[in-house]
Amino acid sequence: MLVLTTGSALAIDWAKEHIAGILLAWYPGQRGGDAVADALFGAVNPAGRLPVTFYQAWEKLPPFDDYNMKGRTYRYFEGEPLYPFGHGLSYTQFEYSGLQVDRARVGNGDRIRVSVAVKNVGKRAGDEVVQLYVREVAPPVRRAQKSLRGIQRLSLQPGETRHATFTLVPNEDFTHYDVEHKGYAVNKGNYELQLGASSDDIKVKSTVAVH
């Protein structure tokens, strides 16, 4: 087992290939040793999620003094990450099913209700962090591949099923910055709603049209 204390992403390709488990403790502070021990020995079931992307060591990333976001973060990175944004493991497993989106066509100010059932199919209690991403299907110009638009933590006993429910509004959640008009705008067209356990681990998805 490898325990890392860091404030950002690291190149840990060798560790991923050769070590059975990696625990990222960040900067855990005075009681960090207790927290790490509780996670390693199973006194608690960890449910943290990565707030950054971990890249493979050989990946050629843009210079860090270049503030253009091309090639960076889960929104613009097109390669295969070592660990994706939103990634995190548990001592149990979860299944997603029954995605429901209450409307297929919406206007800019309409509300969309999205719901998915999550079941703990493992043998111990645990938390699943359900993540909702929005992707514009055919943008007229190159944009972010997807954007996180909601998270919900569900605490589930073994065999228990609960629903994660989100509300989206296109003129808040489907926007992009329009350089020409110097403001945020929403394009008409199709948007894919993706729900899963990380930015790369999408379990269910559906499409809505903005008219």
Sequence and secondary structure as in RCSB ss.txt:
>XXXX:A:sequence
MLVLTTGSALAIDWAKEHIAGILLAWYPGQRGGDAVADALFGAVNPAGRLPVTFYQAWEKLPPFDDYNMKGRTYR
YFEGEPLYPFGHGLSYTQFEYSGLQVDRARVGNGDRIRVSVAVKNVGKRAGDEVVQLYVREVAPPVRRAQKSLRG
IQRLSLQPGETRHATFTLVPNEDFTHYDVEHKGYAVNKGNYELQLGASSDDIKVKSTVAVH
>XXXX:A:secstr
 EEE  SS    HHHHHH S EEE  S  TTHHHHHHHHHTTSS      SS B  TT     TT    TT HHH
H  S  SB TT    SS EEEEEEEES SEE TT  EEEEEEEEE SSS EEEEEEEEEEESS SS   S EEEE
EEEEEE TT EEEEEEEE HHHHS EEETTTTEEE  SEEEEEEEESSSS EEEEEEEEE 
